[in-house]
Amino acid sequence: MTTEQAPSTKPHRVVIVGAGFGGLEAAFGLAGAPVSITVIDRRNHHLFQPLLYQVATASLATSEIAWPIRHLLRDRPEVTTLFATVCGIDAAAKRVLLDDGDAVPYDTLVLATGARHAYFGHDEWEPFAPGLKTLEDATTLRRRILVAFERAERECDPQRRAALLTFVIIGAGPTGVELAGTIAELAQDTLPPDFRNIDTHKARVVLIEAGPRVLAGFADDLSSYAQRSLESIGVEVVLGQPVTECTADGVVYGDNRLEARTIIWAAGVRASPAAEWLGAPSDRAGRVQVEADLTIPGHPEIFAIGDTVSIDAWDGKPVPGIAPAAKQQGKHVAETIKARLRSAATGPFRYKHAGSLAQIGKRIAVIDFGRIKLRGTIAWWIWGIAHIYFLIGLRHRLSVALSWLWIYARDQRAARLITQGSSKVV
Ligand SMILES: Cc1cc2nc3c(=O)[nH]c(=O)nc-3n(C[C@H](O)[C@H](O)[C@H](O)COP(=O)(O)OP(=O)(O)OC[C@H]3O[C@@H](n4cnc5c(N)ncnc54)[C@H](O)[C@@H]3O)c2cc1C
């Protein structure tokens, strides 16, 4: 009897944790490779986060910006999708640990678990100033915004009514700017004919930013244009003032106390605990400091990508936490895994920045392509076409395009539904 073993015919096992922009791109990029893939996500859907604010402001429905992960990977027999939450990694035994006690073995692991909002050491603010990251966050915000108008309609006390009609957004990056602009338009254009006792034009939308300008990642002139545009549609912009207190009644910034029943957090993010799972080096926002090829130091078989990593791969500058960066990293990891299986050479990841886009309101957007900068209606059309292009599937594209045309032409937002409870639930 021979002790020689036959060569293993088992395919190489790739486990991808997180089916966001980065993880999904890695799975797509591995099509045709001699691997078996397990995709694990704690949500059953892939989410197009750039349009989450449109769900929060009743412009789009949840189903227009999310897809079941299982459905997206249905034509790939080598891919198994698991609806499960990862709580750790046993790197020595090469197993992903799930919170229900199960474990999933891997040969190569890709961590693409993203980030969540962070309150700079003030986690107690979260119940009063929820952030926007998931579909649940978006429908919670939508509920709070719409309920505030409903309560104001029945409120006789002018001071309490004013607080109900004051909406504070903390953080003037793209998400804060987009939320502020859309809430202002909701109050100015969509809601006025529907209410009898309040004038929704009088709603205050206050955008508070600790830094010196809105859209800090954009060129100075675009950022000034964005501020003027916001002010022209009724948004009050407060700059250079960090919020120092957040309660159920309002916020404090500088020497000012502002009574407001709706506060939205759009100010900071913290990476998923991927670095903690591995005891890997991380930056102040908890992002894993990966090697040039996106592997974890000391673990060439583990990659980390997207919002959960920190890497200076944009001509020596940090790669921004945006969807195209996560997708480029997912693609790079897929190429690296395929090259390794062929014993071919692999190279470092290099980020290519296509541009930055932000919508300020209906017909107003800014685009910073570096040398080319666009603003106003032309930028708004390009912003809309780009977002429709990046949605998955014809049905979603048509549906979103129709919803936007309807808002554009009629100022009507069809998704104005108060869900998650009756009028008694806040
Ligand atoms: C409100 C908002 C607006 C944005 N707007 C833009 C924009 O206009 N343009 C742009 O380019 N970018 C935008 N971004 C940023 C962009 O969405 C992110 O950079 C991108 O999603 C990062 O991709 P990712 O794959 O790293 O993580 P994600 O897309 O966040 O995916 C992470 C996945 O991991 C899963 N996961 C996390 N933890 C676990 C766990 N423990 N177990 C199992 N699964 C887990 C999550 O459920 C999720 O599906 C926006 C983000 C937000 C929140």
The ligand as an SDF file (V2000), in Angstrom:
LIG
                    3D

 53 58  0  0  0  0  0  0  0  0999 V2000
  -24.9400   57.8870    3.5970 C   0  0  0  0  0  0  0  0  0  0  0  0
  -23.7470   57.5430    2.7590 C   0  0  0  0  0  0  0  0  0  0  0  0
  -23.5510   58.2030    1.5550 C   0  0  0  0  0  0  0  0  0  0  0  0
  -22.4550   57.9090    0.7520 C   0  0  0  0  0  0  0  0  0  0  0  0
  -22.3130   58.5560   -0.4360 N   0  0  0  0  0  0  0  0  0  0  0  0
  -21.3190   58.2000   -1.2660 C   0  0  0  0  0  0  0  0  0  0  0  0
  -21.2080   58.7710   -2.5620 C   0  0  0  0  0  0  0  0  0  0  0  0
  -22.0100   59.6430   -2.9360 O   0  0  0  0  0  0  0  0  0  0  0  0
  -20.2090   58.3380   -3.3770 N   0  0  0  0  0  0  0  0  0  0  0  0
  -19.3280   57.3850   -2.9930 C   0  0  0  0  0  0  0  0  0  0  0  0
  -18.4750   56.9890   -3.7770 O   0  0  0  0  0  0  0  0  0  0  0  0
  -19.3830   56.8370   -1.7620 N   0  0  0  0  0  0  0  0  0  0  0  0
  -20.3530   57.2140   -0.9000 C   0  0  0  0  0  0  0  0  0  0  0  0
  -20.4330   56.6550    0.3500 N   0  0  0  0  0  0  0  0  0  0  0  0
  -19.3590   55.7570    0.7920 C   0  0  0  0  0  0  0  0  0  0  0  0
  -19.5080   54.3590    0.2090 C   0  0  0  0  0  0  0  0  0  0  0  0
  -20.8250   53.8940    0.3580 O   0  0  0  0  0  0  0  0  0  0  0  0
  -18.5200   53.4640    0.9030 C   0  0  0  0  0  0  0  0  0  0  0  0
  -17.2210   53.9670    0.6820 O   0  0  0  0  0  0  0  0  0  0  0  0
  -18.6040   52.0370    0.3780 C   0  0  0  0  0  0  0  0  0  0  0  0
  -19.8660   51.4960    0.6710 O   0  0  0  0  0  0  0  0  0  0  0  0
  -17.5070   51.1740    1.0010 C   0  0  0  0  0  0  0  0  0  0  0  0
  -17.6360   49.8850    0.5300 O   0  0  0  0  0  0  0  0  0  0  0  0
  -17.2070   48.6560    1.4490 P   0  0  0  0  0  0  0  0  0  0  0  0
  -17.3480   47.4410    0.5890 O   0  0  0  0  0  0  0  0  0  0  0  0
  -15.9330   48.9230    2.1050 O   0  0  0  0  0  0  0  0  0  0  0  0
  -18.2830   48.6290    2.6180 O   0  0  0  0  0  0  0  0  0  0  0  0
  -19.8980   48.5560    2.5750 P   0  0  0  0  0  0  0  0  0  0  0  0
  -20.3980   48.9010    1.2210 O   0  0  0  0  0  0  0  0  0  0  0  0
  -20.3280   49.3610    3.7180 O   0  0  0  0  0  0  0  0  0  0  0  0
  -20.1630   47.0260    2.8210 O   0  0  0  0  0  0  0  0  0  0  0  0
  -19.8500   46.3800    4.0370 C   0  0  0  0  0  0  0  0  0  0  0  0
  -20.6760   45.1010    4.1130 C   0  0  0  0  0  0  0  0  0  0  0  0
  -20.1800   44.3250    5.1710 O   0  0  0  0  0  0  0  0  0  0  0  0
  -21.2610   43.7820    5.9130 C   0  0  0  0  0  0  0  0  0  0  0  0
  -20.7750   43.5400    7.2690 N   0  0  0  0  0  0  0  0  0  0  0  0
  -20.2460   44.4440    8.1260 C   0  0  0  0  0  0  0  0  0  0  0  0
  -19.8830   43.8580    9.2680 N   0  0  0  0  0  0  0  0  0  0  0  0
  -20.1840   42.5310    9.1420 C   0  0  0  0  0  0  0  0  0  0  0  0
  -20.0550   41.4130   10.0070 C   0  0  0  0  0  0  0  0  0  0  0  0
  -19.5320   41.5100   11.2290 N   0  0  0  0  0  0  0  0  0  0  0  0
  -20.4950   40.2060    9.5620 N   0  0  0  0  0  0  0  0  0  0  0  0
  -21.0380   40.0800    8.3130 C   0  0  0  0  0  0  0  0  0  0  0  0
  -21.1800   41.1180    7.4710 N   0  0  0  0  0  0  0  0  0  0  0  0
  -20.7550   42.3280    7.8700 C   0  0  0  0  0  0  0  0  0  0  0  0
  -22.3210   44.8760    5.8440 C   0  0  0  0  0  0  0  0  0  0  0  0
  -23.6130   44.3630    6.1050 O   0  0  0  0  0  0  0  0  0  0  0  0
  -22.1480   45.3920    4.4160 C   0  0  0  0  0  0  0  0  0  0  0  0
  -22.9640   44.6970    3.5050 O   0  0  0  0  0  0  0  0  0  0  0  0
  -21.5210   56.9350    1.1700 C   0  0  0  0  0  0  0  0  0  0  0  0
  -21.7100   56.2710    2.3960 C   0  0  0  0  0  0  0  0  0  0  0  0
  -22.8100   56.5730    3.1730 C   0  0  0  0  0  0  0  0  0  0  0  0
  -23.0140   55.8560    4.4770 C   0  0  0  0  0  0  0  0  0  0  0  0
  1  2  1  0
  2  3  1  0
  2 52  2  0
  3  4  2  0
  4  5  1  0
  4 50  1  0
  5  6  2  0
  6  7  1  0
  6 13  1  0
  7  8  2  0
  7  9  1  0
  9 10  1  0
 10 11  2  0
 10 12  1  0
 12 13  2  0
 13 14  1  0
 14 15  1  0
 14 50  1  0
 15 16  1  0
 16 17  1  0
 16 18  1  0
 18 19  1  0
 18 20  1  0
 20 21  1  0
 20 22  1  0
 22 23  1  0
 23 24  1  0
 24 25  2  0
 24 26  1  0
 24 27  1  0
 27 28  1  0
 28 29  2  0
 28 30  1  0
 28 31  1  0
 31 32  1  0
 32 33  1  0
 33 34  1  0
 33 48  1  0
 34 35  1  0
 35 36  1  0
 35 46  1  0
 36 37  1  0
 36 45  1  0
 37 38  2  0
 38 39  1  0
 39 40  1  0
 39 45  2  0
 40 41  1  0
 40 42  2  0
 42 43  1  0
 43 44  2  0
 44 45  1  0
 46 47  1  0
 46 48  1  0
 48 49  1  0
 50 51  2  0
 51 52  1  0
 52 53  1  0
M  END
$$$$
